[in-house]
Amino acid sequence: PSFSGCHRIHMYGSYGLYGAWIWATGLGYGQRRAGEKKVTPAMLTAGFKNEVSNKLNAEPTLEFAVVQDADRLDAIGAIGVARCFTYGGSKNSALHDPNVLPRDNLSKEKYMSKEEKQTSINHFHEKLFKLKDMMKTEAGKKRAEKRHKFMENFVAEFYEEWSGRA
């Protein structure tokens, strides 16, 4: 199974990440209701912006770790690359501008700021490349390794083609 639909929590509610949690923990239908009370709080604070600002409001439970890893796995790999450029395009962001450098040491406020010009490629450096090392579960870490490598290869090729060397 793929976690690729899970990130839709922000648009469609909690079913996607909850479903990912059910899948990852192997719970049967009868156990789902009990798990719902544990997972819902985790879904509300599992995002990258909360962790970079040290503003996590959920206890570090297994449920929280699985939900957070599922959310992050959605953001990396081939689907993550596609999502990154789709989102950037929807916001009229440039693919790349060598004069716009990735931002370092982002606070939640700076990460969320729309005032600075940003590019889709910068998003890899500001967030996506960091997610592998932020995974909480062994299963999440294992899946993240392959997806992270894909993104590294993609961005390296992107720079080669952008510069005219490829």
Helices and strands as residue ranges (DSSP letters): G 6-8, H 9-12, H 15-25, G 29-31, H 32-45, H 48-52, H 62-75, H 77-90, H 108-112, H 120-126, G 128-134, H 138-163
